[in-house]
């Protein structure tokens, strides 16, 4: 049964919805048959190993969990199933996590207790905290003029010509509208509101209120993460006490640059494993995951975009989500992901685990310290593994500053500073308000089919190979001998691309080759006893 056929829409409590969906599919699809154990026959049951096989395949084929799910993680999920009475053993025992990957028999209870999905508290409920009004709500989305009560629709995308015409019809008796200068607080809210507007469009939700608690959203974090970065794109901190300790940075650098580390450091068999454990112990000692408890629901919702045809959209969504992090957390995340990526790609790095590959080890070691919820969720480990795997593969793009967003915010603030604020209190010639520029509209990637994605991938890879071929032909630093050698290798590996570049050489290769006549070999006299 394909779990991908049922889409869990974005919204609150997505992890709980995913748990219920996995539970439902497991109960509906797991094959049941008659088994014998201890001289007794049990009908409609299954072995633990068969359940691991079936559930492991289900999870690996689902975009929310992905191919990095291990068999051991599947066993852990089945233990959660046993504890939550999704399954029970054939003697009706449940409530513990006593399950192993073996031939012990299990079955489904008559009813499966799906987890209840909490209902979000209404704004009018007692004790509920009202959302702080944004600059968008107070001033008509970045417009400094009074808006009448009947003007409920936002004016940000109204044609400037229409706005000018409307302002020119202002009754003579009405007093001139007073405007004010842009304040620091106004600028912070512009940073926040434009960022959230982009994020809302990418996620495709009607409102971010269901996945993001605005009480924990600090516009200063966005400003810091986008403006205070070093030449490598890593966030710099004003308060160095929140930075990684020197010994942790040193350990991470030695692993990232292995084997080119400081010769003054000790070296012995297994040294790299000890350093790796030191780094992982530090990150697990932090008070909360790097993506923070407050943004957990937001990142869980981005998991729905982690599909091949939505890769660009997912990268852009995570790029915006990570801008909301506290600068200290974002800096730690950047340095950790860079280290993980380098270690995974380093062929000279000795094995850090006798049975697990380096990439898998990176993902499963650090997933728990990157994403987690304040209230323990049974799917946390699987969801974190999927997200960390994607983060590590695309860390350079995700954790960079989005230039389009920085430009949009800067242009908006500059416009409101110069055009919107009146000069010396002199009104326009027609007595109306200055024309308000429309809110910039930005285009985002749209979802494409799998066939279109494969076609785009093929075209982009072929274009890259064509550029490589041209570089081999024009590079003056390559000797003619090396050039011929590399061209011959290229022709062997990419014959179609080579044939398009050199069509004449293909015709020459197809000419029939005339074999030279066999050489006349002079017969020697046969050896005989008489000779």
DOTOR-725026 format. One record per residue (C-alpha): z, x, y. Coordinates in Angstrom, 2 decimals. Layout:
N
[[Z X Y]] ...
# end
This chain:
531
[[0.00 0.00 0.00]] [[-1.01 1.36 3.38]] [[1.75 1.26 5.93]] [[-0.65 2.13 8.71]] [[-2.20 -1.30 8.38]] [[0.85 -2.82 10.07]] [[1.38 -1.57 13.61]] [[4.90 -1.41 15.03]] [[4.30 -2.27 18.68]] [[6.06 -0.28 21.41]] [[9.41 -1.63 22.48]] [[13.16 -1.26 22.05]] [[14.84 -0.45 18.73]] [[11.63 0.92 17.26]] [[13.50 3.04 14.71]] [[15.19 -0.09 13.32]] [[11.83 -1.87 13.15]] [[10.36 1.09 11.25]] [[13.29 1.05 8.81]] [[12.70 -2.65 8.10]] [[8.97 -2.05 7.67]] [[9.48 0.81 5.20]] [[12.00 -1.33 3.32]] [[9.62 -4.27 3.14]] [[6.68 -2.17 1.95]] [[8.78 -0.34 -0.63]] [[10.03 -3.60 -2.13]] [[6.54 -5.12 -2.11]] [[4.61 -2.15 -3.44]] [[6.84 -0.15 -5.79]] [[5.56 -0.65 -9.39]] [[8.16 -2.18 -11.72]] [[8.15 -2.09 -15.51]] [[10.36 -2.19 -18.57]] [[12.42 0.96 -19.32]] [[14.84 2.03 -22.02]] [[18.08 3.88 -21.33]] [[21.04 4.52 -23.65]] [[19.59 2.28 -26.39]] [[19.20 -0.64 -23.99]] [[16.09 -2.12 -22.40]] [[15.94 -2.98 -18.70]] [[13.11 -5.02 -17.22]] [[11.68 -4.88 -13.68]] [[13.07 -1.46 -12.82]] [[11.86 2.05 -11.99]] [[12.97 5.65 -12.35]] [[14.20 7.65 -9.38]] [[11.35 10.16 -9.80]] [[8.73 7.40 -9.79]] [[10.28 5.97 -6.62]] [[10.19 9.40 -4.98]] [[6.50 9.81 -5.90]] [[5.50 6.41 -4.52]] [[7.61 6.51 -1.35]] [[6.61 10.11 -0.57]] [[2.94 9.13 -0.61]] [[3.63 6.13 1.61]] [[5.45 8.21 4.24]] [[2.90 11.04 4.29]] [[0.06 8.59 4.97]] [[1.84 6.95 7.90]] [[1.33 8.27 11.44]] [[4.98 7.70 12.35]] [[6.12 10.22 9.71]] [[3.05 12.30 8.88]] [[2.08 14.85 6.24]] [[5.06 17.15 6.96]] [[7.46 14.84 5.10]] [[8.87 16.78 2.14]] [[9.86 15.46 -1.25]] [[13.49 16.34 -0.52]] [[13.40 14.21 2.63]] [[12.06 11.33 0.56]] [[15.01 11.75 -1.83]] [[17.34 11.62 1.19]] [[15.75 8.36 2.31]] [[16.20 6.85 -1.16]] [[19.87 7.83 -0.97]] [[20.06 5.86 2.28]] [[18.39 2.94 0.49]] [[21.05 3.05 -2.22]] [[23.85 3.25 0.34]] [[22.46 0.27 2.31]] [[21.83 -1.80 -0.86]] [[18.06 -1.75 -0.51]] [[18.15 -0.62 -4.16]] [[20.85 -0.50 -6.83]] [[21.17 1.11 -10.24]] [[20.65 -0.99 -13.35]] [[24.42 -1.49 -13.59]] [[24.44 -3.09 -10.10]] [[26.16 -0.14 -8.43]] [[25.36 0.75 -4.80]] [[27.07 1.84 -1.58]] [[27.00 5.60 -2.25]] [[24.30 8.27 -1.93]] [[24.56 9.29 -5.58]] [[20.83 9.54 -6.34]] [[18.78 12.48 -7.59]] [[15.11 13.12 -8.40]] [[15.43 12.30 -12.11]] [[14.86 9.57 -14.70]] [[17.86 7.40 -13.84]] [[16.93 3.72 -13.55]] [[17.12 1.62 -10.39]] [[16.05 -1.87 -9.36]] [[15.87 -4.10 -6.32]] [[18.69 -6.56 -5.62]] [[17.81 -10.23 -5.33]] [[17.92 -10.04 -1.54]] [[17.19 -7.04 0.64]] [[19.46 -6.67 3.68]] [[17.05 -5.90 6.52]] [[18.80 -4.39 9.49]] [[19.27 -6.85 12.37]] [[17.44 -5.93 15.55]] [[19.84 -6.13 18.52]] [[18.82 -8.35 21.39]] [[18.80 -6.63 24.77]] [[21.44 -7.97 27.13]] [[20.08 -10.21 29.86]] [[20.41 -9.17 33.46]] [[22.64 -12.15 34.19]] [[25.05 -11.38 31.35]] [[28.55 -10.36 32.41]] [[29.05 -6.62 32.39]] [[25.35 -5.86 32.56]] [[24.38 -3.15 35.02]] [[21.68 -4.03 37.49]] [[18.79 -1.63 37.80]] [[18.78 0.30 41.04]] [[15.94 -1.09 43.21]] [[13.14 1.40 43.51]] [[11.12 2.28 46.56]] [[8.36 0.25 44.94]] [[10.53 -2.89 45.01]] [[12.00 -2.36 48.47]] [[8.92 -1.36 50.43]] [[5.98 -2.95 48.67]] [[5.18 0.14 46.56]] [[5.08 2.94 49.12]] [[4.20 0.77 52.17]] [[6.35 0.90 55.27]] [[5.92 -2.55 56.73]] [[7.65 -5.89 56.37]] [[6.18 -8.24 53.79]] [[6.57 -11.97 54.13]] [[8.23 -13.89 51.33]] [[4.98 -15.47 50.21]] [[3.34 -12.03 49.77]] [[4.68 -11.43 46.28]] [[1.64 -9.62 44.96]] [[1.59 -5.85 45.33]] [[-0.87 -4.64 47.97]] [[-1.47 -1.16 46.66]] [[-5.02 -1.78 45.42]] [[-6.23 -4.07 48.23]] [[-9.45 -3.04 49.96]] [[-8.54 -1.17 53.19]] [[-11.17 -3.17 55.10]] [[-9.54 -6.43 54.02]] [[-6.14 -5.10 54.99]] [[-7.45 -4.11 58.41]] [[-8.93 -7.56 58.90]] [[-5.71 -9.25 57.87]] [[-3.62 -7.10 60.19]] [[-5.94 -7.88 63.08]] [[-5.12 -11.59 62.77]] [[-1.47 -11.08 63.64]] [[-0.24 -13.85 65.98]] [[0.27 -12.71 69.58]] [[3.79 -14.09 69.72]] [[5.09 -12.01 66.79]] [[6.99 -8.82 67.66]] [[5.48 -5.47 66.70]] [[6.58 -4.35 63.19]] [[8.91 -1.36 63.31]] [[8.21 1.52 60.95]] [[10.26 4.55 60.08]] [[9.67 8.10 59.01]] [[9.54 9.22 55.40]] [[12.96 10.35 54.18]] [[13.91 12.74 51.38]] [[15.11 9.79 49.31]] [[11.76 8.05 49.82]] [[9.92 11.14 48.58]] [[12.09 11.31 45.45]] [[11.30 7.71 44.64]] [[7.58 8.37 45.11]] [[7.82 11.19 42.53]] [[9.63 8.88 40.14]] [[7.50 5.76 40.61]] [[4.09 7.44 40.31]] [[5.23 9.30 37.17]] [[6.56 6.10 35.58]] [[3.42 4.17 36.53]] [[1.28 6.68 34.65]] [[3.63 6.65 31.66]] [[3.68 2.86 31.52]] [[-0.12 2.69 31.45]] [[-0.36 5.28 28.68]] [[2.23 3.56 26.47]] [[0.61 0.19 27.11]] [[3.89 -1.65 27.70]] [[4.49 -4.42 30.22]] [[7.64 -2.69 31.42]] [[9.47 0.56 30.72]] [[12.83 -1.20 31.01]] [[12.87 -1.85 27.26]] [[12.46 1.81 26.27]] [[13.98 3.63 29.24]] [[17.38 3.15 30.88]] [[16.81 3.77 34.59]] [[20.46 4.68 35.08]] [[19.77 8.02 33.39]] [[16.52 8.73 35.23]] [[16.92 11.37 37.94]] [[13.84 11.89 40.19]] [[15.14 15.35 41.05]] [[14.53 16.39 37.41]] [[10.84 15.50 37.74]] [[10.54 17.41 41.02]] [[12.31 20.48 39.60]] [[10.31 20.52 36.35]] [[6.98 20.34 38.21]] [[7.63 22.68 41.13]] [[10.08 25.35 39.95]] [[8.23 27.19 37.19]] [[7.44 30.85 36.64]] [[3.99 32.37 36.12]] [[4.18 31.52 32.39]] [[4.82 27.83 33.13]] [[8.49 27.94 32.03]] [[11.06 26.12 34.16]] [[13.37 28.33 36.22]] [[16.98 27.30 36.82]] [[18.98 27.42 40.03]] [[22.23 27.50 38.09]] [[21.97 30.35 35.58]] [[25.12 29.21 33.75]] [[23.01 26.47 32.11]] [[20.47 28.98 30.81]] [[20.28 30.38 27.29]] [[22.80 33.17 26.70]] [[21.35 36.66 26.85]] [[22.02 37.32 23.16]] [[20.14 34.14 22.15]] [[17.16 35.06 24.34]] [[17.14 38.55 22.84]] [[17.21 37.12 19.31]] [[14.38 34.67 20.08]] [[12.23 37.41 21.61]] [[12.69 39.68 18.60]] [[11.52 36.88 16.27]] [[8.64 35.79 18.51]] [[7.33 39.37 18.85]] [[8.03 40.53 15.29]] [[7.61 43.33 14.25]] [[7.26 44.65 17.85]] [[10.92 44.33 18.74]] [[13.29 46.70 20.52]] [[13.76 49.80 18.41]] [[17.38 49.96 19.56]] [[18.15 46.84 17.54]] [[19.46 47.29 14.01]] [[17.00 46.89 11.17]] [[17.82 46.28 7.52]] [[16.42 44.15 4.69]] [[16.96 40.51 5.61]] [[17.62 41.29 9.28]] [[15.06 38.74 10.46]] [[16.74 36.00 8.39]] [[20.11 36.71 9.99]] [[18.56 36.60 13.46]] [[16.82 33.31 12.63]] [[20.10 31.78 11.44]] [[21.82 32.95 14.63]] [[19.22 31.16 16.77]] [[19.38 27.93 14.74]] [[23.19 27.92 14.80]] [[23.16 28.16 18.59]] [[20.82 25.20 19.09]] [[22.84 23.05 16.70]] [[26.00 23.92 18.63]] [[24.67 22.23 21.79]] [[26.44 18.97 22.72]] [[23.28 16.86 22.31]] [[19.63 17.27 21.23]] [[17.17 18.86 23.63]] [[15.33 15.57 24.18]] [[18.72 13.97 25.05]] [[20.28 10.81 23.67]] [[19.25 8.84 26.78]] [[15.51 9.41 26.21]] [[15.63 8.90 22.41]] [[14.08 5.42 22.49]] [[11.27 6.60 24.77]] [[10.25 9.47 22.48]] [[10.46 7.24 19.39]] [[7.91 4.92 21.00]] [[5.51 7.81 21.62]] [[5.40 8.41 17.85]] [[3.08 5.42 17.53]] [[0.41 7.42 19.39]] [[0.45 10.39 17.01]] [[-2.85 9.56 15.32]] [[-6.03 11.68 15.22]] [[-8.00 9.27 17.41]] [[-5.15 9.10 19.97]] [[-4.29 12.81 20.11]] [[-5.16 13.29 23.78]] [[-3.25 10.17 24.80]] [[-0.21 11.31 22.79]] [[-0.29 14.74 24.44]] [[-0.42 13.17 27.90]] [[2.39 10.74 27.07]] [[4.65 13.53 25.81]] [[3.70 15.63 28.83]] [[5.09 12.90 31.10]] [[8.12 12.15 28.93]] [[9.27 15.77 28.90]] [[9.13 15.83 32.71]] [[12.06 13.40 32.70]] [[14.32 15.90 30.90]] [[17.05 17.82 32.71]] [[15.57 21.21 33.72]] [[17.97 23.13 31.45]] [[16.91 21.05 28.43]] [[13.21 21.39 29.26]] [[13.53 25.17 29.61]] [[15.31 25.46 26.23]] [[12.65 23.24 24.65]] [[9.83 25.37 26.08]] [[11.31 28.64 24.84]] [[12.16 27.19 21.42]] [[8.67 25.72 20.87]] [[7.00 28.98 21.90]] [[9.15 30.93 19.47]] [[8.47 28.46 16.63]] [[4.73 28.51 17.29]] [[4.54 32.31 17.33]] [[6.61 32.70 14.17]] [[4.46 30.13 12.34]] [[1.26 31.98 13.27]] [[2.60 35.50 12.62]] [[1.16 36.78 9.35]] [[3.37 39.89 9.58]] [[6.60 37.91 9.57]] [[8.45 38.29 6.25]] [[9.31 35.08 4.43]] [[12.41 33.56 5.99]] [[13.04 31.36 2.95]] [[12.25 32.12 -0.70]] [[10.88 28.64 -1.48]] [[9.73 27.12 1.84]] [[6.72 28.13 3.93]] [[7.32 29.46 7.43]] [[5.79 26.51 9.29]] [[7.65 23.93 7.22]] [[10.86 25.89 7.68]] [[10.41 25.92 11.48]] [[9.87 22.16 11.65]] [[12.70 21.17 9.33]] [[15.21 23.67 10.70]] [[14.95 22.65 14.36]] [[13.98 18.96 14.16]] [[17.61 17.84 14.18]] [[18.47 19.76 17.36]] [[15.39 18.47 19.20]] [[15.52 14.70 18.57]] [[18.43 12.51 17.56]] [[20.22 9.31 18.54]] [[23.81 8.91 19.69]] [[24.30 6.29 16.97]] [[23.19 7.71 13.62]] [[19.88 6.28 12.45]] [[18.80 6.53 8.82]] [[15.26 7.52 9.83]] [[16.25 10.15 12.41]] [[15.35 13.13 10.24]] [[11.89 11.83 9.30]] [[11.02 10.74 12.84]] [[12.24 14.03 14.32]] [[10.18 16.02 11.81]] [[7.01 14.20 12.82]] [[7.62 14.66 16.55]] [[8.63 18.33 16.33]] [[5.58 19.13 14.21]] [[3.30 17.65 16.89]] [[5.26 19.31 19.70]] [[4.96 22.73 18.07]] [[1.21 22.39 17.47]] [[0.50 21.31 21.07]] [[3.40 22.92 22.94]] [[1.17 24.74 25.40]] [[-0.44 21.50 26.66]] [[2.57 19.20 26.38]] [[5.03 21.48 28.17]] [[2.71 22.44 31.01]] [[2.73 20.86 34.48]] [[0.10 18.07 34.72]] [[-1.96 19.14 37.72]] [[-3.54 15.70 38.19]] [[-0.10 14.14 38.61]] [[1.13 16.87 40.95]] [[-1.98 16.41 43.10]] [[-1.61 12.61 43.16]] [[2.02 12.77 44.27]] [[1.37 15.46 46.89]] [[-1.56 13.51 48.34]] [[0.49 10.33 48.50]] [[3.41 11.97 50.28]] [[1.10 13.78 52.68]] [[-0.70 10.55 53.49]] [[2.53 8.69 54.22]] [[3.74 11.53 56.41]] [[0.63 11.68 58.59]] [[-1.16 8.33 58.60]] [[1.54 5.80 57.93]] [[4.03 7.03 60.54]] [[2.97 6.04 64.13]] [[2.52 8.81 66.69]] [[4.82 8.42 69.75]] [[5.30 4.76 68.96]] [[1.76 3.84 70.15]] [[0.31 0.88 68.20]] [[-3.30 0.58 67.06]] [[-5.95 -0.57 69.51]] [[-5.99 -4.03 67.94]] [[-2.22 -4.25 68.03]] [[-1.93 -4.28 64.23]] [[-0.45 -1.96 61.64]] [[-2.23 1.25 60.64]] [[-4.46 0.75 57.65]] [[-2.58 1.43 54.39]] [[-4.50 3.51 51.90]] [[-4.84 1.92 48.46]] [[-2.70 3.28 45.67]] [[-4.77 5.87 43.78]] [[-6.15 4.65 40.46]] [[-6.34 7.12 37.58]] [[-8.36 6.82 34.43]] [[-6.81 7.48 31.03]] [[-8.27 8.16 27.61]] [[-9.13 5.05 25.62]] [[-8.64 4.76 21.88]] [[-11.71 5.60 19.78]] [[-12.57 5.06 16.14]] [[-12.07 7.68 13.46]] [[-15.85 8.16 13.12]] [[-16.21 8.80 16.86]] [[-13.34 11.27 16.73]] [[-14.96 13.20 13.88]] [[-18.29 13.23 15.76]] [[-16.63 14.57 18.92]] [[-14.76 17.18 16.91]] [[-18.00 18.33 15.24]] [[-19.86 18.53 18.55]] [[-17.10 20.48 20.29]] [[-16.77 22.95 17.40]] [[-20.54 23.49 17.27]] [[-20.64 24.09 21.00]] [[-17.88 26.69 20.66]] [[-19.85 28.45 17.91]] [[-22.99 28.45 20.06]] [[-21.04 30.06 22.90]] [[-19.70 32.66 20.47]] [[-23.24 33.48 19.34]] [[-24.39 33.94 22.94]] [[-21.43 36.21 23.58]] [[-22.38 38.36 20.58]] [[-25.91 38.68 21.94]] [[-24.97 39.52 25.54]] [[-21.78 41.55 25.19]] [[-22.55 45.08 26.42]] [[-19.37 46.53 24.93]] [[-20.55 46.05 21.34]] [[-22.63 48.77 19.72]] [[-25.99 47.79 18.23]] [[-24.73 48.54 14.75]] [[-21.71 46.25 15.14]] [[-23.87 43.62 16.83]] [[-26.30 43.49 13.88]] [[-23.39 43.36 11.46]] [[-21.67 40.49 13.30]] [[-24.94 38.58 13.72]] [[-25.59 38.87 9.99]] [[-22.09 37.51 9.28]] [[-22.65 34.68 11.75]] [[-26.00 33.80 10.16]] [[-24.37 33.64 6.75]] [[-21.44 31.43 7.87]] [[-23.27 29.17 10.35]] [[-26.94 29.09 9.26]] [[-27.76 25.84 11.11]] [[-26.53 27.10 14.47]] [[-28.25 30.47 13.95]] [[-31.50 28.73 12.98]] [[-31.48 26.67 16.19]] [[-31.05 29.84 18.26]] [[-33.63 31.90 16.33]] [[-36.19 29.48 14.83]] [[-38.78 32.27 14.31]] [[-36.46 34.29 12.07]] [[-36.13 31.30 9.77]] [[-39.89 31.12 9.26]] [[-39.98 34.80 8.41]] [[-37.21 34.36 5.89]] [[-39.14 31.53 4.23]] [[-42.28 33.65 3.70]] [[-42.92 34.32 0.00]] [[-41.98 37.82 -0.87]] [[-44.59 39.75 -2.95]] [[-42.92 41.69 -5.63]] [[-44.17 45.30 -5.93]] [[-45.95 46.17 -9.17]] [[-43.85 47.62 -11.86]] [[-43.93 51.41 -11.84]] [[-45.85 53.03 -14.60]] [[-43.20 54.71 -16.62]] [[-44.46 57.71 -18.51]] [[-43.69 57.35 -22.17]] [[-41.87 60.23 -23.70]] [[-42.53 61.39 -27.17]] [[-40.28 59.89 -29.74]] [[-37.88 62.33 -31.22]] [[-38.50 63.13 -34.84]] [[-37.19 65.59 -37.36]] [[-40.61 67.22 -37.59]] [[-40.38 68.27 -33.93]] 
# end
